[in-house]
């Protein structure tokens, strides 16, 4: 790995290796240790091999397999011993036995919740949203957040970018940056996004948002921006992704939802990260509160 790649990987909070597999650093593994099995699996899905994904999917569909031996699991699921062990280690467990303890605890918690009686749809979704928020907070690296805030605060220009379900995040961040006096623009279309990325200069920031981190137009624009010397920040729902590999800094807002439903559910975990980022920027950006007051007065006559 080149010196630049090593430096970028360290600054983003993740240790990235070239080739087919990637390993997280100790800090990331520690953060994962605070999350449930489904959340860990979803966060790492992009970095697992096909065989390892089959192990995760097997346990998702057969949680009672926690009471089986590794030999029984391998035979029942048609899985390899090595794939099972590697899967357990990649999601932050010491081995198969450690993983069984994690899963057994979660099964017990599920049983306790069922014992409390049925919940309304509203209560169930509220609980799910709270879990998304809690898991996102566990994955936040304060040092990375501060570095991103300082880059944005010092930048001459910030281009926020998001396509489809992430477009609203890009426009929302752009609006808030404009309210504190940071020159910025938002783009949600691949063609113009690439053009704008090509005009960025050293020190500018390209802030790319994508649930999957694998949207081709967004990854392409991020590469163009990086070639121009701009700082690339990625906000995704996965610890490892094509967009995250390009980025100088990676932020993760996790959500334990399948890829299809993510397009219609709220972006609350990633909204939380942006809220915290704006708070951090306001704390370090010169005259931020004064500019907020000035922009407030500029539109005060537009209110009834």
PyMOL commands that set and color helices and strands:
alter all, ss='L'
color gray80, all
select helices_A, chain A and resi 3-11+26-32+37-47+50-61+63-67+70-77+81-90+96-115+121-139+142-154+164-179+190-198+216-227+242-246+261-263+268-284+288-302
alter helices_A, ss='H'
color red, helices_A
select strands_A, chain A and resi 158-162+184-187+205-209+231-236+249-252
alter strands_A, ss='S'
color yellow, strands_A
deselect
rebuild
show_as cartoon
